[in-house]
Amino acid sequence: MEAIKQQVFSPGQLLNNHCTSCGPIAGSPEELHQFHKIQKGFSNQFELFFPDNLAAKTIVVIPSLTLDQEVLAKLEGALHYEERLLCLLMLLRMPRAHVIYVSSMPIDPFIIDYYLHSLPGITGFHARERLKLLSCYDASMVSLTEKILQRPRLIERIKQFIPPNHVAHIACFNTTPYERTLAVRLGIPVYGCDPLLNYQGTKSGSRRIFLQAGVPMAPGAGDLKNYEDIVRAVAAIKDMYPKLKKTVIKLNEGFSGEGNAILKYPDHLEKKELFDWIHHNLYKEIIPAAKDMSIDLFLRKFKLMEGVAEAFIDGETKVSPSVQCRINPRGEVTVISTHDQVLGGESGQVFIGAHFPANAAYRAEISAMGRAIALVLKKQGVLGRFSIDFISVKVNGVWQHYAIEINIRKGGTTHPFLMLQFLTNGHYDEESGLFETPNKENRYYYTSDNLQSEAYKGLVPQDLINIAMFHGLHFDGATQKGVMFHMIGALSQYGKMGIVCIGASPEEAYSLYEKTIEVLDAETAVR
């Protein structure tokens, strides 16, 4: 699968764009050896320094979405998704911790102040002294990590800003051969999975892991390579399940459901006609989930990335929960949250938002399945945060769960949970499935990366925060309830941003979301 990653990201092409004397050749045995040596020492760093809030440490945040940029371009405001990891600025509440945050384009200082203002127990000035913001000044549709690697002097500046007495590591969205190269160039470990193991987090790799963990999954087939493989797979699925209405075809490395497509089977199709109909009509009948993605582009990306075909799980009562887990450098497995995802788009495949925690009726069940999957991943050497998505349907009063995919990266449910954790200094109890603050109160939230309206275009970050303050929406540290925004940089151009609404009950959390929309709509109605 490493070969597939090389094809998608072409790390060898890097050598034409930057100084090769800065380190070993990208992807070479020497680089692999150095990377594994650096990562091996991370376990000691984790054990000695991570539990100590007074330890001298530097976190280098690289919020690069190192995914296929052509597919990612279909996501409006994709560049501003780099702002989602600004939640890690909350690490500055540790008084000796430093954060170096690198972005493609400079981030509005007002947005930085917004986060630093929310730090519990630390003044904004004290935190700012320990924060270094760096930028590539490059808005092109190339991943941030590639941009950094094309700028050796920027890499040197990152090194210079790590104090000599500090331990340091990289925090990133996902790890690919590019992040591996950057870790070696910087000489510090990355808190993430070795790219050699990334296959486990593809749609095809996920199905293999589910099988090993003994967890139910949607009927289907993985490791499909081309159009003919898709035809055979969707025909076989329909043949096995004659009443099936739809099949989902997924790119191995899709993002937020944007790499999915739906095929609807025609009614009253005779079994003997099935294969011929699919063979001749698949091309014009599949519907990509991503807005403005053509069938040609979808099939071209499928040939490059490979993928799966799965039965579309349906039911009168249907939900899409997820479990977020972490494997730390000592090999300890922790279930850190459950969510009920909200999916939308024409095909119902695109991630819109999530409720935390998942419904009490089944969160213990999916948590146990998530742990079983995490234990298999641990044996294979996976490190860091990852999430497992499910489709769950209620049949005769009983919930049935089907594992859908593993995302070995930070995802749409990572940053809101981190915000809750950092803002309240609380903890998640795996046994109860609830989040508890230090004063023994439970907190819930609703989050979305897709709060969007044409009417919001033209609002700059200052406008948004002023509106939130005037209407009493902003998160209040005293009550530990309220609203936090993210991806604010996308608001003016795209009318889009992210939101985390924290309340003392699921109903209160969602009512804060509804109130925010009501307020914003009223404030922008005149325009």
N, C-alpha and C positions, 0 to 999 in steps of 0.2 A: 504493500500500500504506500510505502515511502515513494515508490516510483510515480504513483499517481499524484502525490503531493508535489513532486518535482515538476510534473507536467503542468499542474495548475498554477504553481507559483513561480516556476522557472528560476530557482535561486542561482543557477549558474550564470544567468544573464546579469546578475548583480556585478560580476567581475568586470564588465565593460563600463560600469558606471561609477566605481569608486576604487580607491587605493587598495590593492591586494596586499601591500606590505603591512597593513594594520592587523593582520592576523592570518591564520591558515585559510586556504581556499574553501569557500562555502561548500559544504557537503562532503568534504574530503575526510578520509580516515583520521587524519590528524585533528580536524575540528571535532569529529565525533568523540575522539579520545579525550580531548580537552573538556568538552561539554560534560561528559560523564564524570570526569574527575572533579569538576566544579560542583556538579549536582550532588556528588557523594558527600561533600563536606557540608551540604545544606542541613543534614540531619542534626549535626552537632550545633550549628547556628540556631536551629529551631529550638532545640532542647535547652540551650543555655540562655538565649536572649529573648525569644518570643514571649515567655510568661512574665518577663520583667518589664513593667511599664516604665521603669527609670533607665533602661538600657540605652546605650548610645547606638542608634541604628538609623539607616537611611533606606527608604523605600523608593525605588525608581519606578514610577507609574508610566507604562507604555500602553495607552488605551486603544491600540490598533485593532481594527476589525480586519484581521488578515484572512479574508475570505475572497472568493472570486469577485473581482470588482465589477465585472459586467453584470452579474446577477445583483450585486449589492446596489448598483446604480439605480435599480428599479425602486429602491427604498427612498422615499422623499426625505431630504435632509440627512442623508447617510453620514456625511462628514461630521455632523453634530452629535452623532452617537458616541463620539470620543468623549463627550462631556459626561456620559453616564458614570464613569469611574471617578468623577470629582468627589463622589461620596468618600473616597479614600483620603481626601484632605482631612477627614475627621480623625485620622490616625495622629494628627498633630496635637490631639489632646494629651498624648504622652509627651511630657515636657522636654525630653531629650531626643525625641524622634525628629528626623528631617524627611521631607518629601520632595522629590524632584519629579515634576509633572511635565511630560513632553506631549505636544499636540501638533497637528498639521498646520493650523493657523493660530495666531494669538487669541487667547480667550479674554473676553471683556473683563476688565478689573472689577466691574460692578458684580459680575457673577461670582468671582472669587471672594469678594467681600461678603456676599450672600451666604456662602458656605462657612466662612471663618466666623461670622457672627453667631452661627448656631453651635459652635464648639462649647461643650459643657466644661466649666472650670478653668478655661484658658482664655486670656484676652486675645483679641484679633492681632494686636501688635506682636505679642510673644509668638504667636503661630506664624505670622508673616515672616518673621526673622528666620524661621526654619523651613520656609517654603521657597523653592526655586522653580519658576515657570520658564520653560524653553519651548521654542517653536521652530518648525521647519519653514514657515512662511510659504507653504505649498498646498494649494487647495485642489490639486489634480486628483483624479480618481485612481490613485495608487495607494496601497496600504501605508499607514504611518510608519511601520517598521522598515519597509523598503525605503521610504524617504530618509529615515535616519541613517540607514546603511549607506546611502548615496552621499552622506555628508560626514566624512571622517572627522572634521573639525568639531562638529556637533557632538560626536561620540567623545571626543577629548574633553569637551566642556562638561559633559555629564560626569566623566571620571573626576575632573577637577573639583566638582561641587560635592563629592562624597568625602566628608572629613576623614582624615587618616586613621582616627581611632574608632571608626564606625564599622559595624558589620552592615552588609547591604544585600538586597535582593531585588529582583524585578517582579513587579505585579503587572499582569497583562490580561487582555480579554481572552485570547487563545494563543496556543503555542504551535508554531509551524517551523519549518527549516529556517525561516527568516529570524524568528525569535531566538532560535538556537544559535545562529550566527551572531546575533547581537549580544547574547549572554557571554559568548566566548570573547568577543571584541571588548566588552566591558570588564570581563574577568569576574563576574558575579553570577550567582545562581538565579534561576527563574522559578517562582512558586507556581509551577504548572507541569503539565504532562510532557514527557519526552515525545517529540514529534514522531518518533518511530512507532509509537503506540496510538497514533491518531485514528487508525483504521477502526479501533474499538468504538470510536464516537461517531462513525459514519452510520448511515441508515442500514447498510448491509452488515457492518460490524456489530451494530446493536442487536440485530436478530440472532447472531451467533452467541452473544453474551447472554441474552434472555434464555436461550436454549440451555446453556450451561447452568444458569441460575435456577432453572425449573420454573420460570415465571411465564404465565400465558401471554401470547402476543397475537396480533392480528394475522389471520391466514394470509400467506403470500410467498414471495420469493425474493431473494437478495442476489447481489453480485451480478446483476443484469448489465450487459455491456453495450447493447445497441438496440436499434428499432425492432429487429426480429426477435430478440430476447424479450422485449416488452410485449410483443404480439403473443408469443407463446405463453408468457406468464399470465397475462390478463385473460387469455382464453382458458387456461387451466384453472384459474381461480373461479371463473364463472361456471365451468364444467363441474367443479366440486361443490359449488354453492349456487344452484340454479335460480334461487330466488333473489340473489344479490342484484342490487340496482346499480351500484357504482364501484369503481376501483380507483385507488389513489396511486399515482406514479410519482416517485420522489427522487430528486437528485441526492446522491450520497452526502453532499455537503451543503444542503439548503440552509436557509437562515430565516427564523421567525415564520416558517411556512411558505416563504417566498419561492422556495425551490420545489413546490408541489404542483401537481396537475391532476385534474379529475377526468375520468372517462365514464360516461353514462351508457349503460347497455340499453339497446333498443328493446321495447316490449315485444313479446310473442316471437322471439327468435328461436328457430329450431336448432337443436344441438348440432346437427350436421352442417348448418350454415354459419355456426359461431365463428370458427377460425377464419373463414373467408371474409366474413363481414368485418372482423377486427383488422385483418391484414389490409383490407382496402380502405377502411374508414378511420383507423386510429389517428392518422395524421390530421385529418380535418375535424375530428370529434373531441380530441382532448382539449381541456380548458386550463391553461396555466393559472395558478393562484395569484402570481405577481401581476400587479397592474402594469399594462403596456408591454408585458413580455410576450413575444411572438412564439408560435409553435416551433418555427425554425430555430430560434435561439434556444428554446427549452431542449429540443432534441439534440442540438449541437453540444450543449452543455452536458446532456446526459451521456453522450458518446465520450466526452472528455472525463467526466467525474464518475460515471457509472451510477447505479442506483437500485431501487427496489420497486416492486408493485405489490400492493396490499389491498385486501378487501376493505371497503369503506364500512366501518362499524356504525350501525344505525340503531336507533331505539327511541321509544317515546320519551324516556327520561335519559338524557345523555349529557355527560360532563367530561371535562378534560383536565384532570388533576395532574400535578407534578410533584416530585420529591427532589429536594436539593440535598446533596451529600458532600462530604469533604474527606479526603484521605490526606493526612498530614505526613511530613517527612519521616516520622517514626512509624508509619504504617497504621496509625489509629484511624478507624472508620467512625464517622459521626454523621447522623442524619440531622441536618441543621434547619430544615423547614419543609412544610408542605403548602401547596397553593392549589386553588381552583382557577385554571386559566380561562380567560374569555377569548374566544376565537371569533373572527369575523371575515370580511371580504365576501365576494360573490360565492366562493366555494366553501366558506366556513373553515378555512385552513390557516388563516393568517392570525398571528398572535396580536391581540389588542390590549389585553391587560390581565390582572389576576387579583383574586381575593386571598388574603392570608388570615388564618390558616385554611387548609382544605376542610370540607364538610366533616363534622364529627362522626357522621354515619359510616365513613370509610377511611378516614385519614390514618387510623392505626393499621389498616390492611395495606394501604399503598406504602406506608412507611416501612413496614416489614418487608415488602417486596423490594423497595429501594435499597434497604440494607443488604438483602441477599444478592442483589446485582452489584452493589459496591464491594462486597467481599470477593466476588469473582474478579472485578477490576483490580482490586488490591493485589491479588495473586499474580496479575499480569504486569504489575509495576506502575499502575496509574497513580498520579499525584495531583492534588489540588481539588478545586471545586468542580462539580458537574451536576447536571440535573437529568432526571429520567421523566419522560412524559408518558402519560397513560390516556387511553380512552376508556371510560367507564359507563356502562349502561345498566339500568335497573330492569331486571326480568323477574316477574312474579314476586316482587318485593325484595329480591336479593340482588346486590350489586355484583356485577361481573367486570373484572378489570383486565385490560389488554395493554401490555407495554408497547409503546410506539417507537421511541427513540431515546438515545443517550446523547446528551450534549456535553462533551468534555471541554468546557469553557465556562466563563461567566456568561450568564444569559439575562433575559428580561426580568427574572425574579431574584437576581443576585443583588443588584444595587439597592432596591427598596428594602430588602431585609437588612442589608448592612446599615442603611440610614436609620432604620428602627433601632438596631442594636447600638449604634454609636450615639444616637440622640438620647436614648433612655438609659444606657448602661445596663440594660436588662439581659435576659437569657432565654433561650428556647428549651423547653422541657420535652424531650423526645417521648417520654412515657405518656404525658397528657396531650402532647401535640399543641401546647399553648405557649405563648410568649409572656414572660412575667417580668415586671419592672422590679427594681430594688425594694420598693414599698409594697410588694406582693399584689400588685394590680395587673390584670391582663390587658394586653394591647392587640389590636387588630388593624389591618389596613387594606385599602384598595389602591392598586397602582395601575398606571397605564403609560406607555411610551407614545400613545397615539391620540392625545387630546388635540384635536385639529379642527380649525374652521377658517374659511376664507375671510371671515370678519376679523380674525385675530391678526391677519397680516398687517405689518406696519407697527405693531406693538414692539417696543424695544425692551430689554430686560428691566430698566428702571420703571417703565410703565407698569409692567406686570407686578413687580414687587410693591409699588405704590398702591395698586388696586388691592392686592392681597392684604396689605397692612391696614388700609382704610376700612376694609370690610371684616377685619378680624379673622382672616383665614390662616395667617402664618402660624407655623408650629410654635407652641408655647411651652417652654421648658418647665414651667411651674405645674401646668396641668398634664404635660406630656401628651398633648393632643394637638392636632392641626394639620396643616398642609405644607409639604415641601415640594418644590418644583425642580426639574432637571431638564437637560437639553434645551435650556432657555435660549441659547444662541440660534436655534432654528426658528424661533417664533416670528421674527419680523419678516423673513423671506418666505417661509412656508406656512405660517399660521399654525405651527405645530410645536408641541413640547411634551414633556413627561411630567407625571405627578404622582406623589405618594400621599395618601390621605389616612392619617392615623387617628383611631378612635378607641373608646373603651368597649365597643361592641362592633360586630360586623355591620350592623345597621347604621351606627353613628359614622363609621368610616366611609361607607358608601354615600351617606347623606352629605358629607363634606365634599365629596366628588360632585354630586348633583348641585350643591350650593355654589361651588366654584364655577361650574358651567353657567349656572343662572347669573352669577355676578358678571362673568366675562361677557356673556351675551348682552347683558344690559348695558355694560360699559362701552361696548363696541357698536351698539345698535344705531347710534347717531351717525357714525361713519358709514 
